[in-house]
Amino acid sequence: MDIRNTLAANAYTQALPKMQLRPDAQPNAAETFATAMESAVGTLRGGEEQARAALTTGADPHSMVMALAQTELAVQTAVTIRDRVVEAYQEILRMPV
C-alpha cells in the first residue's frame, strides 16, 4: 500500500466528523435573509445621511460618492434577489400537479 493513500485515508477519517452537518447547527434561511436585508437597509440609510450631510453642511464629497456607490450596490443586490425569488415562484407555478 502506498503511504500517500494511507495518509489521505487518515486525513479523511479525521476530517469526516467536522464536515457532517448537525441539525442544530444549520443556518436558518429566514434569519440569514433578514440579516442581509437589515444590512442593505443600513447601507441605504448611511447613504442618505451622507448625501444630506454633503448638501447641508458641505461634508467631504469623496465620502458622499463612496456612500452613494455602496447604496447603488445594495439596491442592485436587492433587485437581483427579488428577481430570483419571482423567477423561482414562477417556476413553481409552472410545475405540473
Phi, psi and omega per residue, in radians:
M1 nan 2.420 -3.123
D2 -1.315 2.444 -3.114
I3 -1.131 -0.560 3.133
R4 -1.132 -0.662 3.107
N5 -1.135 -0.699 3.135
T6 -1.150 -0.761 3.122
L7 -1.121 -0.702 3.122
A8 -1.148 -0.721 3.124
A9 -1.135 -0.703 3.103
N10 -1.148 -0.742 3.122
A11 -1.111 -0.698 3.114
Y12 -1.131 -0.742 -3.131
T13 -1.120 -0.648 3.127
Q14 -1.283 -0.586 -3.082
A15 -1.462 -0.354 -3.059
L16 -1.008 -0.820 3.136
P17 -1.106 -0.528 3.139
K18 -1.264 -0.482 -3.079
M19 -1.515 -0.301 -3.097
Q20 -1.274 2.383 3.136
L21 -1.435 2.419 3.043
R22 -1.792 2.492 -3.123
P23 -1.028 -0.597 -3.123
D24 -1.378 -0.238 -3.085
A25 -1.738 -0.041 -3.114
Q26 -1.257 2.406 3.129
P27 -1.222 2.511 3.114
N28 -1.514 2.158 -3.082
A29 -1.095 -0.682 -3.130
A30 -1.126 -0.730 3.123
E31 -1.161 -0.707 3.127
T32 -1.113 -0.766 3.125
F33 -1.140 -0.734 3.135
A34 -1.099 -0.705 3.111
T35 -1.123 -0.722 3.123
A36 -1.129 -0.714 -3.141
M37 -1.218 -0.654 3.073
E38 -1.098 -0.674 3.095
S39 -1.136 -0.723 3.128
A40 -1.142 -0.731 3.123
V41 -1.134 -0.696 3.082
G42 -1.079 -0.688 3.092
T43 -1.126 -0.737 3.114
L44 -1.093 -0.755 3.123
R45 -1.120 -0.705 3.105
G46 -1.089 -0.711 3.091
G47 -1.120 -0.711 3.101
E48 -1.107 -0.741 3.136
E49 -1.125 -0.717 3.122
Q50 -1.130 -0.742 3.131
A51 -1.142 -0.724 3.119
R52 -1.111 -0.736 3.138
A53 -1.144 -0.668 3.141
A54 -1.179 -0.609 -3.129
L55 -1.368 -0.628 -3.046
T56 -1.606 -0.745 -3.045
T57 -1.906 -0.035 -3.134
G58 1.243 0.693 3.138
A59 -1.129 3.034 -3.085
D60 -1.006 2.107 -3.133
P61 -1.168 -0.484 3.131
H62 -1.128 -0.755 3.127
S63 -1.164 -0.576 3.095
M64 -1.143 -0.763 3.137
V65 -1.115 -0.707 3.112
M66 -1.121 -0.752 3.138
A67 -1.142 -0.692 3.125
L68 -1.189 -0.616 3.081
A69 -1.147 -0.716 3.096
Q70 -1.148 -0.665 3.104
T71 -1.122 -0.750 3.119
E72 -1.073 -0.728 3.112
L73 -1.122 -0.699 3.120
A74 -1.130 -0.708 3.131
V75 -1.176 -0.746 3.109
Q76 -1.079 -0.691 3.110
T77 -1.132 -0.762 3.127
A78 -1.107 -0.700 3.126
V79 -1.158 -0.699 3.118
T80 -1.124 -0.741 3.104
I81 -1.104 -0.771 3.120
R82 -1.044 -0.764 3.135
D83 -1.083 -0.713 3.131
R84 -1.155 -0.682 3.126
V85 -1.151 -0.759 3.116
V86 -1.112 -0.719 3.119
E87 -1.095 -0.745 3.122
A88 -1.152 -0.696 3.118
Y89 -1.109 -0.760 3.116
Q90 -1.126 -0.634 3.101
E91 -1.139 -0.685 3.097
I92 -1.122 -0.699 3.129
L93 -1.139 -0.507 -3.135
R94 -1.376 -0.213 -3.104
M95 -1.210 2.429 3.085
P96 -1.265 2.558 -3.109
V97 -1.642 nan nan
